[in-house]
């Protein structure tokens, strides 16, 4: 154990962006090439790429690709900047909940606004996208370090959805903590929630753990409480798509239920996320926009060849829920851990 692979979900060629098609995993490792910003936007919308940090990185590259397109099409400098604004707005429309998307696009917009000529802007946007990717990997490794310090020599960790290399530019957030724990010699066993309806746990997290020989059990989402009640889970670590200023956290649907069960059974419940996932403009989780996705994700198996519900069944499919800060033991960031998070502690943390 401890053979940590360098799994990356994206590759920048200098002209296009290659993305591993996460819809095809674990059965196929297939790459999609995005040569224009619209194909990048569609890749985000269609879940070719997913995970808040990864979406932010990919969107940044989408702007870089779009700028190269626009330079060939624009009539003048004003038209050039206006067209890139349109590129940014298109990418911003892809997914509403993951704040890392808007964080990355804001950084790209600042580059655009500061630029004085087309060639320099195009070069600067590409450089910034590359830096955002590199920064994400470095950030995740720091999160992993701080998270591993919270763990004992032997842990049985329950995780939800996919928060690994596939959800980021590499290494991962919650799964990055698990990677770091293994790298530092801890005895780790992982329980992986399948994560209905899109099965990111069953398809992606299990695949990553298997790539690295980290032992795991795959369980259905409704088994989690059973294993907690038997004392078989010692710790829960999840990721986040947006964190309000009071510590309320939006993450993949089903996370809230796990936090309630963890509180009932006295199990530490940690959120691992970069500081870019915090949205300090929001007072609480009630203000976080929650994406509702296609009913087909619930009506059909992920492989789409088998309907599992009656025809004409009515469906609700929120992709995220909000875990109140009172249920969170600590938020693990690249700058340290916020224990028992609340508004006062978070504002103090960001004021340092």
Secondary structure, DSSP 8 states (H G I E B T S, - for coil): --------SEEE-SS-EEEE-TTTTTT---EEEE-SHHHHHHHHHTTSS-SHHHHHHHHHHHHHHHHHHHHHH-SSHHHHHHHHHHHHHHHHTS-SS-HHHHHHHHHHHHHHHH--SHHHHHHHHHHHHHHHHHHHHHHHHHHHHHHHTTS-SEEEEEE-S--SGGGSSSS-SHHHHHHHHHHTT-EEEEEEE--TTTTHIIIIIHHHHHHTT--EEEE-GGGHHHHHHTT---EEEE--SEEETTS-EEEETTHHHHHHHHHHHT-EEEEE--GGGEETT-SSGGGS---B--THHHHB-TTSS-B-S-TT-----BSEEEE-GGG-SEEEETTEEEET--HHHHHHHHH-
